[in-house]
Amino acid sequence: ESVIDFRRLIRKMMKTVPPCLGKFRPVVGQCCHQCTPDSLKLGQNYSLGFHNLLSVNETQTRYRGWLVRRVCCALFVSGCKVYSSPVSGRIQRVCQSNRVKKALTAEHKAPEGGDGHGFICPLRPCVHLLSLTLSSLLSIHPSTHYPLLTRFVGWAMLKMFASVFGSIQVNLNHLSALHRASQEGSLLVYVYVRQSAVDCALIPLVLFCHSLRVPYTVCPLQIKNASLRSILQKVGVVLLPPSARTEEDAEMDTLYQSVMTALVRELLHEGQAISIGVSERSGLGGQWLARIRQLIKEGSVPDVSLVPVGISYDCVPKTYIQVDVCKQTLAKGSVRIHLGQPFSVKEMCESGRCRVDEWLPLQDLLLPVILNNRAFGQRRMSWLLPSSYYASELEEPSRSERNLSIAIILHLIFSATSCMAVMPTSLMSSLLLYKHRKGVSTSVLCRDVAWLTEELLFRNKDVGFGGSLTEVVHYSLSLLAPHLIIAAAPSKKDPLIVPSPSLAATLHLCYMAKTVTHAFILEAVGACAVSAMLCEVAHSGVSSSVRSDVEGEEVKGDTEFDVVLCQSELTARALQLCHLLPPGFMPPCQSSQSFALDAIDSLVRCGILIQEEIPRDVPICDFWKKEDGPLTWTTSDDPYHSDSDCEEPDLCSYKIRQPSHCPEMLFFLCRMLAGHLRALCWTTMGLDLFEMPLAEAEFVAQIHSHLCDTANKKKQHYGDTVVAMLLTYLCFCSLFSIQVLLEEWQKEGVFLAVSPLFQLSENRQKLHRFISQYLYN
């Protein structure tokens, strides 16, 4: 048990860690300038600061005095505006919808010639999902008692969160836009990335404390306690039906799909707000966005404004990870919430700027590359929205319409993730995992904290901390102490900090570090592409300097490893890696080619690469001597081509900068994607160990078990394997998208089997080599 006073040991390092660059804080949560330029014009480009929800005092009430200071929290919630939510006739309207009638007819439950009231009896199990407010369950007037319950729950949540968190900081930038949209009658749907069960409670509390309409919250958890279910339903929480074990089970029921779609339609008709969580790994929750998109397309709802919400935790209270990694903390963490700028779904869909018609299956993009050919395009991720989610629709949408719904899901995942602030524990976890895996002294760690903070702010990423370096480091280490090993020799005043080798510790650090990976994703992709080319040169057996753009040319002298990287080849490596990224790392409105070019350019900006122009034999202005013949036309949507039709793209190459810090920075970036890539590698090589065919759930479980066993055998990659275990489902989806796995329909259901193409060991080895080239070794 280490009782080290970090304040005393690092007090000499009183450098200040700024929460912003100069006087300007990064403005986050703005609309996409490409998909929704009209919504972007309604925003603002300056910061209004933060509001701590848990810091309630008498200035936030209409009263003053010592007694007011004792009950100021109760007075504050009594002054918050509450919007009534009557549900009279809602059940009848839901039952009379065409979707519900079709679902009941399909299940032979609908009486012939009956009216809408005849459908209520078969829907009795779903009545608790429809009557969500107090006025529908108690025989009292809704305008008087429903606000009372809402205010009581708001007061109880403020007290409860005060005992769990040190602060809940809310960004005030876009609150004025939300108030304006609410006053204009816009339908607001709040979308966040699922991290914890607390997410469902935080967003309604934030909106209630700022006198905005409290949304109906979709909760993906199965709650068995009848009393708790009743209370949650009264305050507008949409729960899973008791018969469904998981959210996937509920969505397989066409009657449940029909009722939920009809319910969303009725809520939006009433002018209610809705809060939806989307899983970053599996895409679960995206079906609610697809329902909203379908209602807009049908004309049932004129338009909806989506609001991405970024929630950042110092320590997630309870995550969706299988292992409980937050059993105890030495200090209460804080929460930072960024409400993004609302944007129009109709504008995004009708603008035509998101080119989903050019999406291709992943196997069409990568199989030619794996089998020694080349192809370019945009990846289609149909697994985010399976066709089973449209079983209740009167007519299944076309592929382009389905891709557009998937694009909205991807855009919301990307926007909500981009809104998240980097908390001090996330920054510390990233440094300990990707830069100092074997341990680091406190003085070096303090230096790197200041450096990484500046890099994040430079990339327009908000940080959830500020103050002296001593306080930031001490606060982070206090929260992460259960997952670290801190050793201090009597002869040294500078303690050594090492990440704990346990599974729970590494799992927690990997989970916390992912926000930093999102901020550096361009640099990480570019670094892995550079690493892949360097490995190719190293495997060629050449120890001296090599120019990769001139075959066979060797420069004498072994003093330094000086490699010139061809721009086209480097961009191609980055492009191929883009197709393997999990969802949420890049916006769907940006082409993969553009993302790959940005990734290479980012390495030039951060000083890892030096750009060199390749001299031409013919001057650019000498058009008549061009060997290519007539002028060629380029696509108009490529931002990297000039408006002049007679210009060719400049040929250039890159060299790695020689200063000592560049290799260290390059390896730091490469390790950020190592876990996901290693998961794909090990799963590919372990396919022959599985007895196929298998059901999907059983196959995913065997992948997870295989990764655990491999982690125990290869201790040097333990941290990467833990990340791989987090991405087990994404690993399965990637293999399914490349058609390594195929579906087989049997009497017992749908099973998975290895495709004939990859039953050959040679092709599996080619796939393994293709993925492993991006792994830093």
N, C-alpha and C positions, 0 to 999 in steps of 0.2 A: 504494500500500500504506500504509494508515493505521495508525500505531502510537500510538494515543491512549490515554493512561492515564486511563480513566474513573474509577477510584477517586480519583485526585488532583483531577479536574475537578469531581466531584460529592460530594467528601468533606464539604463544608459542609452537605449535606442528610442529616443522620444520623437522620432520622425512622425509626422502626421500623415495618416492615410486619408486622402480626400474622397468624399462621396461623389464628387463631380469634377469636371475639368474646368479650373478657374471658377467663374461665377455661373457656369452653365451646366445644368444637369441634363443627361441624355433624355430626350423625349421619346417614349416608347408607346406602343399601342396604336400607332397611326394606321390608317387604311392602306391597302395596297394601291400604289400609284398607277399600276397598270390595269388591274381589274375594276377598281371602283374609283376613278378620278373625281367623279361628282361628289361622292361621299367624303373624299379627302379634303375638298374645299371647305367643308363645314367644320373642320378641326382647327386646332391652334398649335402653334409651334413654340410655346413657352411653358415653363414649369410653374405650377401653383403650389407645390410643396406636398406635404403628407399630413394625414390626420390619424392619430392614435385612437382607435375605438375604445380601448380600455382606460384611457385617461379622461374620465368624466368628472367635471368640476362644476361649480356653481355658475361659471360664465356661460355654460351651455344651457342654462335654464332662465326663466323669467324672474327668478327670485334670488335673494341674497341673505346672508346671515349664517350663524354657526349651525343652526338646525338644518338649514338647506344643505350645508356641506356634508352632513351625515346621511341625507336621503337624496342626494343630487342624482344618483343613478335612476331611482324610481321616478323622480321628477322629469329627468331627461326623456325616458321612454314614454312617459305620459304626454309629452309634447310632440313626439314623432307622428307624422301623418300616416294613417292607415286607410287603405282603400277597401271598401266592402266588396264581397265576392259572392253574390247570390247564385244558387245553382238550381233554381226552380225550373222544372221541365227539362233539365239537361239529360237525364237518363232516357226519357222518351225520344228526344232528338237524336241521341246516339243510336238507339235501337232502330230508328226509322231510316238510318243511313243505308245507302245501297251496299256499302262494304260489309256491314254487319249482316244484312239480309242475305248476301251471297254466301258469307261464311256459315251462317246457320243453315242455309239450304244445302250447302255441301256436306254438312254434318247431319243432315236429315233431322233437324231440330225445329225448323220453321213450320208452323201450321199454315196450310193452304188457305188463302183468302183472308187471313187475319190482318188486323191493323197493327200499328206499332206497339200497342200495349200488350199484344200477344207475345212479343219477343222478350218482355221483361222477365218472365219466369225462367226461361233457359239461361238468362244472363245473371241470375242471382249471385253466382260466385264472383262476378265482376262488379257488383254494385259498390263494394267498398273502394274500388278504384275510381268510381265516378263521383261519389258523394264525398268531396274532399274538404269541405269547410264545416265549421261549427253550426252554421245556420241550417245545414241540410240534415244534421243529426240530432239537434235539440229543438224543441218547440219554443224557441225564443226568437225575438226579432234580430236579424243579423247586424243591423247598423249599430246596436248598442253592446252586445256581448261578444261578437267576433273580434272587434278591435281590442276588447279587454283581454281576451285570450292571447292575441298576437303580442300585445305589449307585455304581458306576463312572461311569455316564452322569450321575448327579446331581453327582458331584464334577467331572466335565469341564465340565458346563454352568455350574457356579458359577465355575470358572476362566475360561471363555470370556466369560461376561457381565461379569466383573470387568474385562476388557479393553475392553469396549464401553460399559458404563454406569458412572456414578459411584456410583449406589446403586439398589437395588430395594426400595422401601418398601412393606410389606404392612400394611394396616389389620387390626388384631386384634379388631375389634368383634364380628364374627359367627363367629369361629373356634370359640368354645365351642359355639355352636349346631350347627355342622357336625360337631364331635366327638360331640355328643350324638345327632345324627341318625344318624351312622355307627354308633355303639354300639347304637342301637335297631334297626338293620337297614334303615333307610330307603334307598331307591335314589336316588342323587344324580346329577343331570345339570347340568353347568356350562355356561353359555351366555354368550358374549362377542360383541361387535361386531368384525368383522374389520377390522384396520388394517394388520397386518404379518404376515410369515411367522413372526416371533418370538413372536407370541401363542400359537401352538400349543405352544411349549416353556415359556413362562413359567408357565402354569397348572399343569401337572404338577410343575414344579420347586417352586412355592410349596406345593403339597399334600404333596409328598414331604418337604420340610424341616420341615413341621409334623406329620409322622407321620399324615397322612391317606391314604386309599387313592388311589393314582395312577390317574387315569382313562384309559380308552381314548380316544385323541384322533383326531377326524376331521380330516384334513388335506386341503384342497381343491387342493393343488398337485400338478402332474404332475412326478414325479421319475424321470428316465430311468436314472440310475446304478444298476446292479444291486447293488453293494456297499452303497451308502447305503440303498437300499430295504430290503435285508435287515436292516440294523441297526435301522432305524426300525420295521420290523414286529415285531422281537423285543422292543421296549420298548412295544408297544401302540399304534402309529400306524396308522390306517386310511387307506390311500392310494388314489388313483384307479387303476383298471386301466390297464395299459400301452397298451391299444388306444384309450382315450379321450383326446382331445386336451384337452378342458376338462371342468369339472364339469357343464355343461349337456349336453354330448354323452353323458356317462356316465348322466345321469338320463333320457335319452331311451330307454335300453335297458331293456325290461321285465324282462329276466333280472337285470340289475344291481339294479333296484329291489327285486325279490323277494328276492334274496340279502341285501341290506343290511337289509331289514325283518326277515328271519328272524334275521340276525346280531344286530341290536339286541335282539330278543326273547330270544335265548340269553344274551347278556351280562347283561341285566337279571335273568334267572332265576338266573344265577350270583352275583348281588349285586354286580356290577361297577359302577363309576362311568364316566360318559361325558362327554367335553368336546366341545362343538359351537360353531362360529363361524357367525354370521349376518351377511350383507352388509347394511349399512344402505341401500345404494342399490338393489340388485336383489332383495333378499330371499333370495338363494341361501344355502343352509344351513338354511332354514326347513323344508325337506322332512323333515329328521331329526326336528324337533319334531312335525311332522304324523304321522310314523310312530309316535312314542311315544304321541301322543294316540290313534291308531287302535288300538294294542295295549291301551291302558287301556279303551277303549270295548268291545273284543271280550272283555275279561276275561282276556286272556293275561298281563297285568301288573296287580297290584292298584292300585298308585299309584306316582307318581314325584315327587320333590321337585326343583324347578328352582332353580338358584342363579345369579342374574345376576352377572356379573363385569365390573367396569369397569377398563380398563387405560389409563393416561395416560402419554404419552411427552413428554419435553422436545423430542426430535427423533426421529421415527419412523425406524428403521434402514433399512427398505425397505418402501414402501407398495404398495398395489394401484393406485396412480395410474400412468398410462402414462409419465409423465416421471419420471426419477430426480432427486428433489429433495433428496436427502440424501447427496451425494457426499462431503462433508467437513464437519467441524465443528472449531471452535477449542477446544472443551472437551467433555468427556464429559457427556452428559445423564443424567438420572435417570428412573426409572420409578416410578409409583405404582399399586398394585393394591388395589382394593376388592372384597372378596368379600361379596356381598349376603346377605341373610337367605333361607334356603330356604323355598319355599312349595309347597303341594300342587297338582298339576295337577287332581286329582279335585275338590278343593274349589272351584277356580276355575271348572271346567266345570259343576259341579252346583249351585253357589250361585244361578245365574240372574241375577247382578247385572250381568253383561256382556251387554247387550241386542243381540245380533247379529241378531235377527230383524227389527230395524227398519232395518238397513242398506239403502241404496238405491244403484243405480249412479250414477256421477258425472254421467253425461249427464242423468239425471232431476233432479239437484240444480242443475246449473249452466246447462244449455241454456235453461231458462225464464228464468233471470236474464240470460243473455247476449242473449236475444231479447226483452228489455224486460218480463219478468215476474218472479215471485218464487217461490221454493220453499225449504223448510227440511227438514233431515233429517241422517242420518249416512252418511258415504261408505263404499262397499264397495270394497276394493282386492283384487280377485280375481287381479290379475297377480302378487301376491306368492306365490301357490300355484296355478300353472296346473293344469288338469285332467289334463295329461299325467303329473303325478306320481302319479296314482291309477290308472295303466294296469295295474299289477300287482295291484290289489285285486280280491278276489272280487266285490265289489259297490261301485260308486262311491258315496261318501257323499252325503247330501242337501246342499242349499245351506246350510242352517243349520249342519250339522256342519262343512262346509268353512269357513264364515265363522268358526266357533268356533276352528278351527285357525289361521286367519289372525289372529284376535284374540290368541291366545297368542303368535304370532310378533311381532306389533306390541308386545305388552306386554313381551316380553323385550328387544326393541330399545330400547324406551323406558326400561326399568328398568336395563339395562346402561349406557346412555348417561347416565342420571341418576347412576349410581355414579361416573362418571369425575370425577376432580379437575381443576380448571383449573390447568394448569402455567404457570410464568412466561412461557415463550415463547408460549403461547396468548394470555395476557393482553396481551403486548406486540404480537403480530400483530394482535389485534383493534383496539387503539388506533391502530396505524399504518395500517390499512386503512380503518376506518370513521370515524375521528375526525380523523386527521392524514395524509390521503392525499398532500398536497403537501409534507409535511415538518413537523418539530417540533423545537424546541430541547430539550436534555437536561433543563433545569430544569422546563419545562412537562411533559415526559414523566414525570418523577419525581412530580410532583404528581398527574397522572392515574393513575399506577400505584397510588398510595395510595388515591385515590378509588374506582377500579374494584374494588380488593380488598375494600374495605368493602361495596360494593354486592353483590358476589358472596357474601360471608359473610352478609349480611343476607338473601339469598335461599336460605339453607341449602345453599349450594354449597361443597364443600370445595376448598381451594386447596393445590397441591402445593409450597408454598414458605413461607418465613418468615425473619425476621432483619431486618437493617438495610436501609433503602431503597437504599443504595449497593451492597450486595452483590447484591440482587435485580436491579437494573437492569443492573449490570455483567455478571452471569451470563447474563441474557437476551440482551443485546446481543452477548455473545461467541458464543453459540450461533447467533444469527441473522445474524452478521456477513457471511457469504457472500451474503446476500439483501438487504443494506442498502447505502446510500451514506451515508458519514459524512464530513461536511465541517466543518472548523474554520478560521475566519479568524484570522490572527495577532493582529488587534486585539480579538478576542472570545475569552473563555475558555469560552463555552457553545457546544459544537458543535451542528450541525444534522444531524438524522437523517432520511433520506428512503428509502422503500421502493424497491428496485431495479425498474426498469421491465421487466426481462426476464421471459419466460414462466415459467421455472423458479422464479424468486424469488416472483413473484406467486402462482403455484400453491401453493408451500410455505406462504406466509403465510395464504392462504385456507384451506388444509387445517388448519392449526394453530388458526385462529380459530374453528372451528365449535363447540368446546365452550362458548365464551362465548355464541355465538348460541343454543345450547340453553338456557343459563341465563336468557337474556333473551327467550325466545320469546314469552311473554305480552305483554311491553312492545313487542316488535317488531311483532307482529300489530296491537296497538292503535295504534301509531304510524303504520303504513301505512294503517290505516282513517282516522285523522285526516288524514293527508296526502291521501288520496283525496277527502275532503270539502272540504279547503281548495283543492285543484286545481279542483274543480267550481265553487266560489265564484269563484276567480280567472278561470276561463274564461268566467264569466258577464259579465265586463267591468265589475264593480263594484269600485271602488277604495276606497270608504269602508266604514265598519262596516256589517255585514249580520247580521240575525237570520235564520238559515236556517229556523227553525221558523215564521216569519211571512212568507208569500210577498209579495214586493213591498215590504216595509217597509225603508226606508233611513234610517239615522241620519246626520244631517248632521255633517260634520267629517272631515277626512282625517288626523288626527294619529296614529291608531293603527289597526291591523287587528284589529278586535274582532268575532269570529264566535262565535255561540252555536250549538252542535252538538246536534241532537236525539238523545236516547238511543236511540230505536228505530232511527233511520237509521244511527247510528254502530255499533250492535250488529249490524245487518244487513250492513254492509260488512265488519266483522271476521269474521262467520260465513262469508261467501262466500270470504274469503281463507283460512279454515281448510281448505277443501276443496282448496286448491292446495298445501298444505304437504307436504313429503316425509314418508315414514313415520318414526316415532320421535320426533316433536316433541310429540305429545300422546297420552295413554293411550287405548286403545280403549274403556275402561269409562266414560270421561267423554264426555258428549254434546257435540256441536259448539256447541250453543246455550250450554251452561254454560261452555265454553272461551272463547267470544266475550265473554260477560259478564265472566269473570275478566280477560280482556285489557283491557277498558275500565276495570275497577276498578283494575288495576295501574298505569295512567297516573295515576289519582287519588292512589294511594299514593306514587308517586315524584315527585309535584308538578308534572306536566305539565298536567293538567287540573284544573279546579275545578268541583265539582258544585254545581248550582243547582236548587232545587226550583221547579217551575212552579206558581203559585198556582191553586187550584181555585175554580170558581164555586160549588160546593156542598160543604159540609163533609163529611169522610169519614164521620162518624158519622150523617149524614142519609141513611139507606138508602131512605126512601120517595120521595125526590125524584130518584132515579137515572134518567137518561134511557135507560139500556140495557135497562130492563125487569127481568125476573126475574134472580135470582142465577145466576151461571155457575160451572160446576165446572172445576177445573184438574186436571192430571195429578198423580198422587201422587208420581212420581219426580222432579219438578222441585224442586231444593233452593232455588230462588229465589222460591217461592211460600209464602205464609203458610199455617199450618194452618187459619186461619179462612176459611170459604168466602165470607164476605160482604165481604172486603177486596179492593180493587183494587190492582194494583201502582202504587207511587208514580211519578208522572210527574216527570221531571227532565231537565235539559239540562246541557251542559258548556261551559265556556269555557277557552281556553288561558291559562295563567298568563303574566303579562307580564314577569317578571324575565328578564334577559339570558341566563341559562344554559339556560332552557327550550327555545328553538329549537335550540340546539346539541345538547342531549340528544335532542330529537325527531329530528333529522337523523341522529344517531349510531345510533339504533334503526332508522330506516328503511333505512339502508344495509345492515343485516344480511341482509335478504331480497332485496336488489336483484339479486344474481346469479341466483338461481333464477327470479325473475319475468322478468328480461331474457331468459333462455334461452327461456322460453315465448313471449315476444313475438317475438323474432327468428325462432324456428322457425316460428311461425304465419305470419308474413309471407313466409317463404322456401319455403312448400310448393309454390308454383307453379313453383319453380326445379327441383324434382325430377321426374325422368321415372318416373312411377308406372305400374304397380305395381312394388314392390321387395321383396326378401326382408328379413326383420327385421334381420339383421346388416348388410346393405348400407345399409339405411335409417338405422340408428344411426350408421354410419360417415359417411354423407353429412351428417347433422345436425352431427356433430362437425366435419367439414371446413367446413361453412357457418358455424359459430360462429367458427372460426379466421379465416376470410376477413373476417367482419364485424368481428372484433376489430381487424384491421389497418386497416380503413377508419375505425373510430370509436375513436380512441385515448383519448377522454375517458372511455370506459366500459371500458377495458382490464381493470381489476381485476374488474369485474362479469362480464365475458365469460369470464375464467379460471374463476370459480366456475361459470359456466354450462357450461363444458366438463366440469367435474367431474360435473355433474348431467345429462349428455346422456341417459343411460338413463332417469332419472326424468322428464325432459322428454318422452321418447317415451311412457312409460307414462301420463303425464297426458293427452297428446293422444289416446292410444288409449282411455282411460277416458271422455273426453268424447265419444267416437265421432267425433272429427275424422278418425281413421284407422279403416279397416275391413279385415278379413281376407278375402282371396280365395283359394279353393282351386283350384289348377291341377295339371297333371300333374307339374310339377317340384317341387311342394310348396306351402307357404302363403306368400302374398305380401300386402303391405300396399298399400292405395290410399286416396286421400282420399275421404271420404264425399260423396255427391251434395249434401248440405246445405252443406258447406263448400267445394265446388268453386266456389260463387258468391263472387266477390270481396267483395261486400257483407257476407256473413256472416263471412268471415275478418277483415274490418276491425272488425266488432262484437266478435269474440273478442279481437282485438288491443287495442281500446279498453278492454274489460273488464279485461284483465290489466294494461295499462299505467297504469291509474288509480292503482294501488298503488305505482308507481315514484316515488321522490322525485326531483324535477328541480330 
